[in-house]
Amino acid sequence: MTKPLITNDAVVLGLLLGILAFIFISAKSKRPFWRKFYRYIPSLLLCYFIPSIFNSLGIISGESSMLYFVASRYLLPTSLVLLTISIDLPSILKLGPKALIIFLTGTLGIIIGGPLALLILSSFSPKLLDGAGPEAVWRGLTTVAGSWIGGSANQAAMKEVFGVGDQIFSAMIAVDVIVANIWMAFLLYGSGVHEKIDQWLQADTSAITELKQKIETYRAQILRIPDLTDTIKIMSVGFGVTALAHIGSDFIAPWISTHAPELEKFSLTSGFFWLIVLATSISLGLSFTKMRELEGVGASRYGSLFLYILVATIGMKMNILAIFENPSLFLLGFIWISIHAILLIIVAKWIKAPFFFMAVGSQANVGGAASAPIVASAFHPSLAPVGVLLAVLGYAVGTYGAWFCGMIMQAIAI
């Protein structure tokens, strides 16, 4: 790995915040160029894409930096807490079964998409089916299936289950990160024009609109100018719940790993799984208390800030130039994600589901708990918990779905 130009994470963090400031200031600009530019390009997409350019050019490095780890382990759960404490859970449940249907359709698209992509590309490049050892392509693809259905814990599980070699595993990590993030870029772009997409889908978005309006009305009722004490309260609740979630995660995950290791297939031995579940569960409980009133002094605003920092660190991990290093594997990945997308579009059109369900249901599979709330919040900050709830479901079905996908690919290759 080439040493990046900037290695000090303090400098990298300052650079990322500078990028975010430029994007947000220009997005609020009254100048015709910027108004026309942001009419077509969502600001959230740039928050992810510009850091990826800096990474690709070797100015910064997502691999050597610890910022993503800090953002995903500290800022992400805190963000979820601050975005969730004001949520109206009964109203979320009223969104109906379409969100679950679309999520499961996305899972099915990953399960069948991998084998189909392997079949299609191997007809042009038979060497993709070569090899019966640990470096076989089909074995490596099982780890991508694990990541795209459940997350990193499921990806690691598939590596062990199918005996994936380290060399092919490294290549598949690149495929996973590049293809998944480019797909997320499409979803973020779609969030900026979702009204047109919903019109084409003939979707009923009344429940989503009603939820957003209800949140806005509630915020207007409790809104006031915050002082330092209010800000300290927000930070203490956000990071306090995150601390409790870490304590619970550090206890529960090792205990299950020791006393019930067979539950690993459900990702119940993953510390990150319990971190997200506990942070979300505690904050959902707090949403029924007076803690909801912290929204009046900007709880979700701080939560959104932490989420945007996470977006920038995710973008920093993407090297768009890596696509040219092993184009056949990346082509396979793009065919795979395209099958996933086509199936989602067909079902969404059939049941007239809003694009919001399609985007969040897809990202809950492909991106997991680290990025599903990002896509959900692109529609409205109050909708971030929907992404979390679906992503947690992805953890549960990830190992089974990826294992089944792997067995199909094994049958094709052998």
N, C-alpha and C positions, 0 to 999 in steps of 0.2 A: 504494500500500500504506500503510495506516494505521500510524503509529509505535506500537509496543507500549509498555506501561507500563514494562516492565523491558527494558533494552537491553544491560546489562552481562552478558557470558556467565559471569563468575565468580558473579554473583548467581543467574543462571538455573541453573547447575550445582548450586549450593547448594540451590535450590528443588527441583530434580529429585531430588537425593539425600534431601531431607527427605520428599518424596512416597514414595520407595521405602522409607524407614525406617518411615513411618506404615503402609504396606501390610504390610510384613513383621512389624512388632510386633503389629499387629492380627490378622494371620493366625495368630500363635502364641498369641493371647489365649485364656484359658480361659472368658471370659464367654460366656454362651449366645447372645447376639445375634451376636457375631462368628463363633462356631463354626457357627451356622446359616447366616450370610451366606456364608462361604467354602465351605460345603458345595455351594453352587450357582454361585458366582462364583469362577473361578480367580484367584489373586493376580496371575499374570502378565498377565492381561487388564487388570486395573486399572493395572498399571505402564505400560501403553500408553494406556489410555483417559483417565486423569485428566490427564496432560500435554496431551492433545488438547483437553480442556475449557478449560484455561488458555490455549491457543493460540487457540481459537475466541472466547474472551472478550476477546482483545487484551491479556492480561496479559504473555504472552511471544510470541515469533514464531519459528517454525521456519525461515522464509525468510531472516530477517536474521541468525540465529544461526549460528555456525560449529561448534557442538557436534556436530551430526550428522556433519559432515565429519571432525572429529577422532575421533569414536566409530567411524565406519565404516572409516577409514583406519588408525587406530592401535589402538584397543581391540578392534575386531572380529577382525583377524588374530591379535592376541595372545591373545584369548579362544579362538580356534580352536586355537591351539598348545597352550594349557593344558588344553583339553578333549580334545585328540587324543592327547597323548603317552602317556596311560594306556590307550588303546583297544586292543582285541584285534581287529586287522584280519581275521584268518582267521574269527573268529566273526561279524563283520559280513557277510562274503561268504557265510556259511551262511544268511543271512536269505532267500536264494533269489531267483527271478526275479520274484516278484509285485511287488516295489518298482518294478522297471523297467517292468513292464506298466502299473501304475497311473500312473507318471510320464508315459509316452507317451500314455496315455488322457487325462490332463490337458492335454497339448499339443494333442491332437486336439480336445478340447473348446474350447480357445481358438481354433483355426483355423476350426472350423465355427460356433462360437458368435457371433462377430462378424458374419458375413454373415447368419445367421439372425435375430439381434437387429435388424439394420438392416432386413431384410425385414419383420419383425413390426411394428416401430414406424413404418416408412414407410407402412404401410397405413392408419395413423391420422393420420400427419403427413407427407404427401408432400414437404413442403419440405426434409426431411432429405436427399432425393436431389437437391436443386437444386444448381446450380453445377458448373462444369467446371474452375474455376480452382484456385489453390493453397489457397483457403479452403474447399474442398468438405469436407463432413463425412466422407465415406468416406476421404479422404486423411488427415485427422486420426486416424481410427480405426486406420490402419495403424501409427501410432506406439504406440498402446495395445497392439496385438498384439505389437509388438516388445518392449515392456516386460514384458508378461505371459508371454512365452515365454522370453525371454533375459535382459532387464535393460536398464539405461540405455544401454549401448553399442549394443544392437540397436535401441532406440528411436531413438537419434540416427541410426543407419544408415537406418531407414525414413523419417525426415524428409528425408534427402537423396535417397533412391531415388525417392520419390513426390512430391518437390517440395512439401512441406507448408508452408503459410503460417504466419507467426508467431502470428497472432491465434487461429486454430483450434488451433494447437499448444499455446498457453497453456491453452486451455479443456480440451484433452485431458489435459494434465498433471494438472489438478485432478480430472478423472474417474478417471484412473489411480490417483492417490494415495488419494482418498476411498474408491472402491469396493474397491481392493485391501486397504486397511487394515481396512475393515469386514468383508471376507471373512476376513482374518486373525483378527479378533476372534471370529468364529464358530468358526474352527478351534481357537483357544485355549480357548474355552468347551468345545468337544467334547473336548479333551484332559483336561478335568476329569471328564468322564463317559464316558470311552472304554470302560470295562468294559461298560456297558449297550449302547453302539453295537456293540462287538465281538460281544456276545451276539446282537444282532439280525442282524448280518452273518454269523453262524455262523462266525466267523473263527478260524483256528488261530494263537494268539499265543505258542505254546510257544517258538519260536526267539527272539522278542523277550524273553520272560520269562527264558529261559536266559541270554541275553547280559547282561541287567541283574543277574541273580543272580551271574554270574561276575565282573562288575565289582565288585559289593558285597563278594564274598568276597575278591577280590584287595586291595581297599582295607582291609579289616579286618586282613589279614595284615601290611600295611606301615604301618599307621596309627601315628603317634607325635605327641607335642606338638611343634610347630615352634618354633624360636627365630629370632632376627633373621637369622642366617646362612642358614637354610632359606628364609626369605621373600625374601631378596636373591637366592638361587639361582633361585627361581621367577620373579621379575621379570626377572632377567638372561636366562634361557632364553626366556621369553615375548616380551619386547621385543627380545631379540637376534635371534631367528628372524624377527620382524617386520621388523627392520632389514635382514636379509639378503634377505627377500622384496621389500622396497622397492628395494634395490640392484639385484636381478635384474629387477624390473619396470621400473625406470627405464632399464635397458639393453636388455632384450629387446623391449619394446613399440615404442620408436622405431626399433630396428634392423629389425624386421619391417615397420613402416610405410614405411621407406625402401627396403628391398631386396625386399620381397614384399608390396606394398600390396593385391594381390588376396586375401590372407588375411584382410582386414578382415571379410569375410562370415562368418568363423568367430569373430569377436571377438578374434582373436589380436593385434590392434593396440591393444587396450584395456589400459591400465596396471592398472586395478582387477582385471581378469580374471587377469592374471599374479600380482598381489599375493595373491589368494585361493588360486590354484593352488600357488604356491611355498610359502606359509605352511603350507598343508595337507600338501603333499608332504614338506616337511622334517620336520614334526612326526610324520607317519606313519612316516618313517624312524627318528626318535628313539624311537618306541614299541617298537622292537625292541632298544633299548639299556637301560642302567641308569637313563636319564632317566625311565623309567616310574615309578621309586620316588618321584619328586617328588609323585606323587599322595598318598603317605602323609603329606605335610606340607601338603596343601590346595591342590594345583595347580588342580584343577577348581573349587574354591570361589572362587578369585580369577577364574578364567575365567568363571564364572557371574555374578560381580559385574559384570565388564566387559560381559557380554551384557545384563544388566538395564539398565545405563546406556544401552546402544545402544537397547534397547526404548523407554526413556523419550524419547530424542531422536527416534525414529521417530514416536512418538505426538505429539510436539511439532510435527511437520510437517503434521499433519492438522487442517484447519479444517472441522468438521462443518456449519457454517452455509453453506459454499459450495454445498451441495447445492441450495439454494433459488435460486441465481443463474441456473442454466441447467438446469431440471429435466428437460427432454427428453433431454439428453445423459447425465445421470446415470441416468435410467430405462433408457436404452439400455445403459449400463454394467452395471446391475444385472441386466437380462435376459441379457446376455452371460455374466456370471459365474455366473448361475443355470443356464444350459445346461451350462457347464463342470462345475458341481457335480452336476447330475443325471446326466450321463454317468459321472462318477467313481463315484457311488453305485451305478449300475446294474452297472458292471464289477466294483466291489469286492464287491457282493452275489453276482455270478455266479461269481467265482473265490474267494470267501470270504477276501478280503484283510483284514488288520487295519486299523482306523481310522488307526493310526499311519502306514501306507503311504499312505493316502488323504490325510491332512493334510500330510505332508511332501512327497509327490509333487506335490500341488497348489501348495504354497508354493514349492517349487523352481522351478515355472513362473512363478507370479504374482509372487512376492516376490524370487526369486533368492538369491544367496549372503548377502545382508545380513539376510534374515529366515527363510530355511529352517532354519538351525540353531536359531533362537529357538523355532520350533514344535516341532522335534525334541527340544530340551532340556526342553520343557514335559512330555514324557513321562518323560525321564530324561536328566541331563547327559551320560551316556556315549553317547547316541544322536545328539548334535549332528553328528558327522562324516558320518552318513548323509545329513543335509540338505545338507551341503556338497558331497558327491560327486554328488548328483542335480542340485544347482544348477549345478555346473560343466558337467554334461551339457546343461543348458538353454542355457548360453552357446553351445554348439556347434551346436545345432539351431535356435536362436532366429531367426537371420536368414532361413533357408530357410522355416521355418514362418510367420513374419510376412509374408514376401514373398508366399507362396502365398495366405495369408489376404487380403492386400491386393489381389491379382489377382481374387479372387472378389468382393470388395466393389466393385471397379472395374467388373466385369461387371454387377453388380446396378444400380449407379448410372448407368451410361452406356448 
